[in-house]
């Protein structure tokens, strides 16, 4: 008995790989990148000072919370999709819904949120 083995053509393999790659690039994450920042620390050149996550509300909803950090009150809030450098965050948003809407590569800006 002759054993028959089916070989996939290279074009089939390439097209299948392209489909997987396209799906990966167009999928959107539901949770944007976030940093806990001190709202009172904004510097025009550098942005907001990043503070420990424990200073922000853990629910992930927008809304500042004041916490005392080493004898100083910090007006901390989550800052989404920011560029972070040298302990400072800039070019982001405090609005989580806006951060989800603007998404990444291939993400649609037409969300299904109610208003």
Number of C-alpha atoms within 10 A of each C-alpha: 3 4 5 6 6 6 6 8 8 9 9 10 10 10 11 12 12 12 11 10 11 12 12 11 13 13 14 17 11 10 13 20 16 20 26 22 29 26 20 12 16 15 12 8 8 16 21 25 22 23 18 12 15 10 21 26 17 9 6 13 14 16 12 19 16 16 15 11 11 7 7 9 13 21 17 28 26 28 28 26 23 20 13 17 12 8 12 21 25 21 13 19 15 21 14 19 17 16 22 21 18 16 19 17 10 14 16 14 13 8 12 7 7 4 3
